[in-house]
Amino acid sequence: MNSSNASTLLTPVRLFGNLAFVSGQLPREAGELKYRGKVGEEIAMPDAEAAAALCAHACLAALERALGSREKIAAVLKLTGFVACSPDFTAQGKVIDAASRVLIDALGSEVGGHARSAIGVQQLPHGAPVEVELIVGLK
């Protein structure tokens, strides 16, 4: 399968009952991947945090496109953050804190507060350093 076919298999947001599952979002700006590399190697902590924040903004934008408005979000239930990193890097949680902050700042702590996992991985799509996905409860 070539990459052009793979993109047609992706649903940015899957709605099911009162839940929205947001597919993993990469740190893109104007449609282009802004950061490439591994945290702890080519990517320093400030850029890793900025990448995580971009991912969270992309999640919110995907939700707005799917729902028409952020007002339909009852609660962010779960954020899963993946950090492509060097084998000795252990601050995945600090990287993903930046994504959590975006959601809480944008939606408030009652709606934007969430359960979370921060996972270190060997590689992410297109060489991205961070990927974030969400599970959201809807009104």
C-alpha positions as CSV (number, residue, x, y, z in Angstrom):
1,M,0.0,0.0,0.0
2,N,1.4,3.4,-0.9
3,S,1.1,6.4,1.5
4,S,-1.6,8.1,-0.7
5,N,-3.9,5.2,0.0
6,A,-3.0,5.1,3.7
7,S,-4.3,8.6,4.2
8,T,-7.7,7.6,2.9
9,L,-7.9,5.0,5.7
10,L,-7.5,7.7,8.4
11,T,-10.5,9.2,10.1
12,P,-9.4,12.3,12.0
13,V,-12.3,12.0,14.5
14,R,-14.5,9.0,15.0
15,L,-17.8,9.7,16.7
16,F,-19.5,6.9,18.6
17,G,-22.5,7.6,20.9
18,N,-21.4,10.4,23.2
19,L,-17.7,9.9,22.6
20,A,-15.2,11.3,20.1
21,F,-12.0,9.5,19.4
22,V,-9.4,11.8,17.9
23,S,-6.7,10.1,15.8
24,G,-3.1,10.8,16.6
25,Q,-2.1,14.3,15.6
26,L,1.4,15.4,14.7
27,P,3.1,18.8,15.3
28,R,2.0,20.5,12.0
29,E,1.9,24.1,11.2
30,A,0.2,25.2,8.0
31,G,-0.1,21.6,7.0
32,E,3.7,20.9,7.3
33,L,5.5,18.9,9.9
34,K,7.3,21.6,12.0
35,Y,9.6,19.2,14.0
36,R,11.5,16.0,13.0
37,G,13.7,13.9,15.1
38,K,14.0,12.2,18.5
39,V,13.7,14.0,21.8
40,G,17.0,13.7,23.6
41,E,18.9,13.6,20.3
42,E,18.0,16.1,17.5
43,I,15.1,17.7,19.5
44,A,15.7,19.6,22.7
45,M,13.1,19.9,25.5
46,P,11.7,23.3,24.5
47,D,11.1,22.2,21.0
48,A,9.6,18.9,22.2
49,E,7.2,20.8,24.4
50,A,6.3,23.1,21.5
51,A,5.7,20.1,19.4
52,A,3.4,18.6,22.0
53,A,1.4,21.9,22.2
54,L,1.0,21.9,18.4
55,C,-0.3,18.4,18.6
56,A,-2.9,19.4,21.2
57,H,-4.0,22.4,19.1
58,A,-4.4,20.0,16.1
59,C,-6.6,17.8,18.2
60,L,-8.8,20.7,19.1
61,A,-9.0,21.8,15.5
62,A,-9.9,18.3,14.4
63,L,-12.7,18.2,17.0
64,E,-14.0,21.6,15.9
65,R,-14.2,20.4,12.3
66,A,-16.0,17.3,13.3
67,L,-18.4,18.8,15.8
68,G,-18.8,22.4,14.5
69,S,-18.0,23.9,17.9
70,R,-16.0,23.3,21.1
71,E,-19.2,23.9,23.0
72,K,-20.2,20.2,22.3
73,I,-17.2,18.9,24.3
74,A,-18.3,17.8,27.8
75,A,-14.9,16.6,28.9
76,V,-11.5,15.5,27.7
77,L,-11.4,12.0,29.1
78,K,-8.0,10.7,28.1
79,L,-4.9,12.0,26.4
80,T,-2.3,9.6,25.1
81,G,1.0,11.2,24.2
82,F,3.7,9.4,22.3
83,V,7.3,10.7,22.4
84,A,9.9,9.5,19.9
85,C,13.0,9.6,22.0
86,S,16.5,8.4,22.7
87,P,16.7,5.2,24.8
88,D,17.9,7.0,27.9
89,F,15.2,9.8,27.8
90,T,12.8,9.5,30.7
91,A,10.9,12.9,30.7
92,Q,8.1,11.9,28.4
93,G,5.6,13.2,31.0
94,K,7.2,16.7,31.0
95,V,6.9,16.8,27.2
96,I,3.3,15.8,27.3
97,D,2.6,18.4,30.0
98,A,2.6,21.0,27.3
99,A,-0.3,19.2,25.5
100,S,-2.2,19.0,28.7
101,R,-1.7,22.7,29.4
102,V,-3.1,23.6,26.0
103,L,-6.3,21.6,26.6
104,I,-6.8,23.0,30.1
105,D,-6.1,26.6,29.0
106,A,-8.5,26.2,26.0
107,L,-11.3,24.4,27.8
108,G,-10.9,25.1,31.5
109,S,-9.9,22.5,34.1
110,E,-13.4,21.0,34.4
111,V,-13.7,20.2,30.7
112,G,-10.0,20.1,29.7
113,G,-8.7,18.1,32.7
114,H,-8.0,14.5,31.8
115,A,-6.5,11.1,32.5
116,R,-3.2,10.7,30.6
117,S,-0.5,8.4,29.5
118,A,2.9,9.5,28.2
119,I,4.8,6.8,26.3
120,G,8.3,6.8,24.9
121,V,8.6,5.1,21.5
122,Q,11.4,4.3,19.0
123,Q,9.8,6.1,16.0
124,L,6.7,8.0,14.9
125,P,5.1,8.7,11.5
126,H,7.1,11.0,9.2
127,G,9.9,11.3,11.8
128,A,7.7,13.4,14.1
129,P,9.0,13.7,17.7
130,V,5.5,13.7,19.3
131,E,2.0,12.4,18.6
132,V,-1.1,13.1,20.7
133,E,-4.5,11.4,20.6
134,L,-7.6,12.1,22.6
135,I,-10.8,10.4,23.8
136,V,-13.5,13.1,24.5
137,G,-16.9,12.9,26.0
138,L,-19.7,14.9,24.2
139,K,-22.7,16.7,25.4
